[in-house]
Amino acid sequence: MHSILVALAPIFLLIVMGFVLRQRRLLAEAFWLPCEQLNYFYLFPALMFSQVAKANLAQFPVTPIAVALLGAVGIGALLLYAWRAWRKQPGSVFSSVIQGALRPNTYVGVAAAAAMFGNTGLTLTSISIAVAIPLLNVASIIILVRYGNGGTPSFRLLAKALVKNPVISAVLLGALFNFSGLSLPPVVDQMLTILGSASLPLGLLAVGAGLDVEAARSARGPVLQSSLVKLLLVPLLTLWFGIALGLSGPALTTIVLFNALPCTPSAYIMAKLLGGDHRLAAGIITVQTALAAITMPLILLLPHG
């Protein structure tokens, strides 16, 4: 327990620091949007590309990782669909609830995995991102368009969403570079390392700055519903799948960590653009981020112990 707390405490303290910096206006309001853009489009992709490009991917059990991650999320999604059929939940509410239960905050995940397992944790999280994020993004768009706007998403919209996601592109390009057998030139490698080292603290500060207390205060049943699935049910199912598939050690702990992450802040933007309940999405993100400071250490005791 002590080692888990030591690894996770700085991450959540940085999130709190970001929240305080913005709430107290200790930095200019104009700072935050360029900070998020710099990290999202350049620094974090540099970190992901560098890790995947240099990793020995053959040593990691990619298929069991994929089955455990996606199997757990799939069951969680099916349960939310069953709940909606029973309680007749409005489409805009349902689309934000299920997005909150599906999409992880990868900044927190990468930082936590790196703190616990170093480069091995970074590589395992990069693999998890490559396996899960494209499918989860596509599923989120389909659900938001179908239940938020009442329409049918086009193939062009789905393809555009994937191509324009710099993190997905960085991971896939890193994998292609890795499979090519080439090595990064030392100067490029060092530059990517420097850029990547700036990504996590900036990303965590931005997560904290984006928390919406007013939305959290108005949180009701749908927030609790999404949070229970995201923070408890899905990680426990991931643990069960992982053990059943023979995973252990850092691989098992990292995938449980990945599926125990709170909802990504980009869920708010996607809900606003595609007809979801964006205020509910803001409440889900804020409440889950706060609760994850408690649930993640407890969940990680199971495989880590």
Secondary structure as GFF3:
##gff-version 3
##sequence-region A 1 305
A	DSSP	alpha_helix	2	23	.	.	.	ID=ss1
A	DSSP	three_ten_helix	29	31	.	.	.	ID=ss2
A	DSSP	alpha_helix	32	38	.	.	.	ID=ss3
A	DSSP	pi_helix	39	43	.	.	.	ID=ss4
A	DSSP	alpha_helix	44	54	.	.	.	ID=ss5
A	DSSP	three_ten_helix	57	59	.	.	.	ID=ss6
A	DSSP	alpha_helix	62	87	.	.	.	ID=ss7
A	DSSP	alpha_helix	91	102	.	.	.	ID=ss8
A	DSSP	alpha_helix	106	143	.	.	.	ID=ss9
A	DSSP	pi_helix	144	149	.	.	.	ID=ss10
A	DSSP	alpha_helix	155	163	.	.	.	ID=ss11
A	DSSP	alpha_helix	166	180	.	.	.	ID=ss12
A	DSSP	alpha_helix	186	209	.	.	.	ID=ss13
A	DSSP	alpha_helix	213	217	.	.	.	ID=ss14
A	DSSP	alpha_helix	221	228	.	.	.	ID=ss15
A	DSSP	pi_helix	229	233	.	.	.	ID=ss16
A	DSSP	alpha_helix	234	244	.	.	.	ID=ss17
A	DSSP	alpha_helix	249	259	.	.	.	ID=ss18
A	DSSP	alpha_helix	266	274	.	.	.	ID=ss19
A	DSSP	alpha_helix	278	304	.	.	.	ID=ss20
###
